[in-house]
Amino acid sequence: MIIDFHTHVGDIRSTDRMDHTPVTFENLIERLDDEGIDKAVLLPLGGTPEAAQFPALFSPYPDIVSLLKAASEHADRIVPFGNLDPRMGGMGNKRHDFTGTDFSWILERFTEMGCVGIGEVTANIPFDDPRVISMMKQCGDWDLPVLFHCAPPGLGFYGLIDEAGSPKLERMLQQVPDTTIVGHSTGFWAEVDGNITNETKSTYPEGPITKEGSLPRLLRTYPNLYADISANSGYNALTRDREYGIRFLKEFQDRIIFGTDVCFADKESRMPHLSFLRGLLDEGAIGREIFDKITSGNGLRILKRYKG
């Protein structure tokens, strides 16, 4: 079995990039069939203002609940996640303790709808913000893994905020040992390199890895952290230094998860991750056991609520 652990459905085009074709359930499943992928984890977007694009307001599924209801018609291929913003739970002009928001009401309803995880979390606040810690702990209480998007400090980004060296992510991991955390994005994957700065954390660094960064250290230290290889960020991290990338796959074979993060239905928007992994398998750079762990085994292991 092969599972794409990072997919989206909906219109996430920006107003200056309307030339793309939005992803629908139908063309998502068509892509899965073309690439030989059995199932896709659906990560709803739209729950965070920083990640919102205007065209999404007029899509067939403009909110998380309508998207999840539509996903239920494709339960044989789609594995649904819910989504949250740690800032949810405000009480208007009433005094309210934002660090103690009780998410059980919405987590219960998500699980009733068949959701087996939470993500992609894109709120633009620090990893170690008390609201993030509280939300992550509660997701762990419900056996729901959380997949996040990481951003560097500064304006114009979406995703949980950290600095070079991942100090805020580490502080969060220290406080949520019982929650499975799955990392993603440039801000996460640039950290394979120990030479990055706050300015290069949101880029695709090139060239050999001459000094290991915080990511391998965190994976060695915190057993609840997993790495989603989707998008150009994950692919670049694994291929910029091919020898290092293969060593990384071998060392962390139990913690790496295959995903694509294909955002548009155009064929040119497809991602090369699965072809890359299949190529490594064919040439003997990785074995079948490692390939199977990355493409399905690790993902299934952390989806404790999944019954498919």
C-alpha positions in Angstrom: 0.0 0.0 0.0 1.1 3.6 -0.7 -0.4 6.5 1.1 0.0 10.2 0.2 0.0 11.7 3.6 -0.3 15.3 2.5 -3.0 16.3 0.0 -5.5 19.1 -0.4 -8.8 19.6 -2.1 -10.2 23.0 -3.0 -9.3 26.3 -4.7 -6.1 27.6 -3.2 -5.1 29.7 -6.1 -4.1 33.3 -5.4 -5.8 36.1 -7.4 -2.6 36.6 -9.4 -2.2 32.9 -10.2 -5.6 31.9 -11.7 -4.0 29.9 -14.5 -3.9 26.8 -12.4 -6.7 24.1 -12.1 -8.1 23.7 -8.6 -7.9 20.2 -7.0 -11.2 18.3 -6.8 -11.9 14.9 -5.3 -12.3 13.6 -8.8 -9.0 14.8 -10.2 -7.2 14.0 -6.9 -8.3 10.4 -7.2 -7.3 10.4 -10.9 -3.8 11.5 -9.9 -3.7 8.8 -7.2 -4.6 6.2 -9.9 -2.0 7.5 -12.3 0.8 7.4 -9.8 -0.2 4.1 -8.2 -1.2 5.6 -4.8 -3.8 3.8 -2.8 -5.0 6.4 -0.4 -4.6 10.1 0.4 -4.7 11.9 3.7 -6.8 15.0 3.2 -5.6 18.1 5.1 -8.3 20.9 5.1 -7.2 24.5 4.7 -9.1 27.6 5.4 -9.1 27.6 9.2 -6.3 30.1 9.5 -6.5 33.7 8.1 -2.8 33.9 7.2 -3.2 31.0 4.8 -6.5 32.2 3.2 -6.8 33.1 -0.5 -9.8 35.0 -1.8 -10.8 32.4 -4.5 -11.3 29.8 -1.8 -14.4 31.7 -0.5 -16.2 30.8 -3.7 -15.1 27.2 -4.0 -17.6 24.3 -3.7 -16.2 23.6 -0.2 -15.4 27.0 1.4 -15.1 25.7 4.9 -13.7 22.7 6.7 -17.0 21.0 7.6 -18.4 21.1 4.1 -15.1 19.7 2.8 -15.2 16.8 5.3 -18.8 16.0 4.4 -17.9 15.8 0.8 -14.8 13.6 1.6 -17.1 11.0 3.3 -18.3 10.1 -0.2 -14.8 8.9 -1.1 -14.0 7.0 2.1 -12.4 4.2 0.2 -9.6 6.5 -0.9 -9.6 9.6 1.4 -8.3 9.6 5.0 -9.7 12.8 6.5 -8.0 15.2 9.0 -9.7 18.0 10.8 -8.0 21.3 11.3 -7.7 23.9 14.1 -6.2 27.3 14.9 -4.8 27.5 18.5 -6.4 31.0 18.7 -9.9 29.6 18.5 -12.2 29.9 21.5 -12.2 33.7 21.9 -15.0 35.2 23.9 -15.4 38.6 22.4 -15.4 41.4 25.0 -15.6 38.9 27.9 -12.5 38.1 30.0 -11.2 34.7 28.8 -8.1 32.6 29.5 -6.9 31.9 25.9 -4.3 29.4 27.2 -7.0 27.1 28.5 -9.3 26.8 25.5 -11.2 23.5 25.6 -11.0 21.9 22.2 -12.9 18.7 23.2 -16.1 20.0 21.7 -14.7 20.3 18.2 -12.3 17.3 18.5 -15.3 15.1 19.4 -17.2 16.3 16.3 -14.2 15.8 14.1 -13.8 12.2 15.2 -17.5 11.6 14.7 -16.9 12.7 11.1 -14.2 10.1 10.8 -11.2 12.5 11.2 -8.0 10.7 12.4 -5.7 13.6 12.7 -5.4 17.4 12.8 -3.6 19.6 10.2 -2.2 21.3 8.3 -1.9 23.8 11.2 -0.8 27.1 9.7 -1.5 29.7 12.4 1.2 32.3 12.4 2.1 32.3 16.1 5.2 30.8 17.9 5.5 27.0 18.5 5.9 27.6 22.2 2.9 29.9 22.6 0.8 28.5 25.5 -2.2 28.3 23.2 -0.3 26.0 20.8 1.0 23.8 23.7 -2.6 23.5 25.0 -4.0 22.5 21.6 -1.3 20.0 20.9 -1.7 18.3 24.3 -5.5 18.0 23.8 -5.0 16.5 20.3 -2.7 13.9 21.9 -5.4 13.1 24.5 -7.7 12.2 21.5 -5.0 10.1 19.8 -4.9 12.6 16.9 -1.5 13.3 15.3 -0.9 16.9 14.3 0.8 18.0 11.1 2.2 21.6 11.1 3.6 24.1 8.6 6.7 25.9 10.0 7.5 29.6 9.3 10.5 31.8 10.1 10.0 35.0 12.0 8.9 38.1 10.1 5.9 39.4 8.2 4.3 37.7 5.2 4.4 34.1 6.2 1.9 31.5 7.4 2.7 28.6 9.7 3.9 28.2 13.3 6.9 30.5 13.9 10.4 29.5 14.9 14.0 30.8 14.5 17.0 29.1 13.0 18.0 26.2 15.1 14.4 25.3 16.0 14.4 26.5 19.7 10.6 27.1 19.8 9.8 23.7 18.2 12.0 22.0 20.7 10.3 23.8 23.6 7.0 22.6 22.3 8.2 19.0 21.8 9.4 18.9 25.4 5.9 19.8 26.7 3.8 17.4 24.5 5.6 14.0 24.6 2.3 12.2 24.2 1.3 13.9 21.0 2.5 12.7 17.6 3.9 15.8 15.8 4.5 15.7 12.0 6.7 18.5 10.6 6.5 20.1 7.1 7.6 23.1 5.0 10.7 25.1 4.2 11.0 26.3 7.8 11.1 22.7 9.0 13.2 21.0 6.2 15.8 23.8 5.9 16.9 22.6 9.3 18.8 19.6 8.0 21.5 22.2 7.4 23.3 23.7 10.4 24.4 26.8 8.5 21.0 28.4 8.0 19.9 31.7 9.4 16.5 33.3 10.0 16.7 34.7 6.5 17.4 31.4 4.8 15.0 29.3 7.0 12.2 29.9 4.5 14.3 29.1 1.4 15.5 26.0 -0.5 19.2 25.9 0.5 21.5 24.3 -2.1 24.7 22.3 -2.0 26.2 19.6 0.3 25.3 19.3 4.0 28.6 20.2 5.7 27.1 20.7 9.1 24.0 18.9 10.4 21.2 21.1 11.6 18.6 20.9 14.3 16.2 18.5 12.4 18.3 15.3 12.7 19.1 16.2 16.3 15.4 16.7 17.1 14.4 13.4 15.4 17.1 11.6 17.5 15.9 13.2 20.7 12.1 13.3 20.5 10.4 10.0 19.5 7.1 11.7 18.9 8.4 13.9 16.0 7.9 12.7 12.4 9.0 14.3 9.1 6.6 14.7 6.1 8.8 14.9 3.0 6.1 16.6 0.9 6.5 19.7 -1.3 9.6 21.2 -2.8 10.9 21.7 0.8 11.1 18.0 1.6 12.3 17.0 -1.8 15.1 19.6 -1.8 16.3 18.6 1.6 16.6 14.9 0.5 18.2 15.6 -3.0 20.5 18.7 -2.5 23.1 16.3 -1.1 22.2 12.9 -2.5 24.5 10.9 -0.3 23.4 12.7 2.8 19.7 12.3 1.8 20.1 8.5 1.5 21.8 8.4 4.9 18.9 10.5 6.3 16.3 8.1 4.9 18.1 5.1 6.4 18.7 6.5 9.8 15.2 7.9 10.2 13.3 5.2 8.3 10.8 4.8 11.2 10.0 8.5 11.3 9.7 9.7 7.7 6.4 9.9 5.9 5.7 10.2 2.2 3.5 13.0 1.0 3.2 15.3 -2.0 1.4 18.5 -1.1 0.1 18.8 -4.7 -1.9 22.1 -4.6 -3.2 22.2 -8.2 -4.6 19.6 -10.6 -2.3 20.5 -13.5 0.1 17.7 -14.4 3.0 20.1 -14.2 2.1 20.7 -10.5 2.7 17.1 -9.6 5.5 16.2 -7.3 8.5 13.9 -7.9 8.8 12.3 -4.4 7.4 8.9 -5.2 9.4 8.6 -8.4 12.5 9.5 -6.4 11.8 6.9 -3.7 11.0 4.2 -6.4 14.3 5.1 -8.1 16.2 4.6 -4.9 14.5 1.3 -4.4 15.2 0.1 -7.9 18.9 0.9 -7.7 19.2 -0.7 -4.2 20.0 2.6 -2.4 17.2 1.8 0.0 15.6 -1.6 0.6 11.9 -2.6 0.3 11.4 -2.5 4.1 12.5 1.2 4.2 10.4 2.0 1.1 7.3 0.4 2.7 7.8 2.2 6.0 8.1 5.6 4.4 5.2 5.2 1.9 2.7 3.6 4.3 3.9 1.9 7.4 4.9 4.9 9.4 1.8 6.8 8.5 -0.5 4.0 9.4 1.3 3.5 12.7 0.6 7.0 13.9 -3.1 7.0 12.7 -4.3 5.3 15.8 -8.0 6.1 15.0 -7.8 4.9 11.4 -9.9 1.8 10.7 -9.4 1.5 7.0 
